[in-house]
Each structure stands twice: as structure tokens, then as C-alpha cells.
Amino acid sequence: MNTPYTLRKMAEVIDLNGLHRGDQFAAPGILPRLDISALAYVLAERLTPDRYPREFFTDECASLRLIEASAGAMTAIRALSDALDSEPCETEIAPGHSVPDYIEHVSNWAATPGLFSTTPPSNSEVIGRILRAADNLDTPQTAA
């Protein structure tokens, strides 16, 4: 599955099922709602709802490790991060060595109110940004 396809499927799923914005990376239900990063993971790994990782509902640290281990999910998450108006925060992985935290960047963006706002981005706003990220990947970028 290529990254623009994964991103477009993310937009489709959010349009149909909504987006989880609470604790952990998923909320139980007939069709569980997923956090934006967890959604990237299940689509990149081609998982059906009956195969969603149990950790998404109970263990944030284990969920992060699963998502980080998926090249397809991380590529989609990085592409979405690149389409946001802010920069990802840095996470220290060893003394004196930090890396961009793309999962934190996109998950927080989708779940928290922006500057001068009282609500997180609407599903439509999230979908629009995801589609912009997909379009950015489909359109060759030229150097300025």
C-alpha cells in the first residue's frame, strides 16, 4: 500500500467512523474509534477491527512501540506532520540526542484545541489536512 493511498483511506475512515480523541489510542465499540496515529497503523498493516492491537485500548507505551515499528504507518504520520502548520516537538532518546516526535505531533494536533480555539479540529478539518498531505506526496515538489 502506498502512502497517498493510506492517507486517503484514513480520511475515508474518519469520515465514516469519526476519530478517537481521548485516552489511549482507541475507544471500544462495535467499530472501535481510533486515534489518528493508530488509524495510520491499522491501515498500513492492513488490520481488520477484529485484529486491532489490544494495546491500543490499554497501554500507551506499547501502542507507541507498535506504531513506531511500522514503516508504513510512520511514513504516513510523517507526511501528515509535514502538512501541519507547526513543527513536531523533540523527544530525548538518549542524553544529548533528540529526535522529532511525529506521533505526538499529529495525535496532539488532532485531539487538542489550537491557538485561539476551544475545540480540537473538526473531523472535516482533519480530513482536509490528511488529503492535503496525500496531495503533497502526489505532486512533485520543486525547489524554490
Beta strands, then each sheet from edge to edge (+ up, - down):
strand 1: 26-27
strand 2: 33-34
strand 3: 90-94
strand 4: 97-100
sheet 1: 1+ 2-
sheet 2: 3+ 4-
end
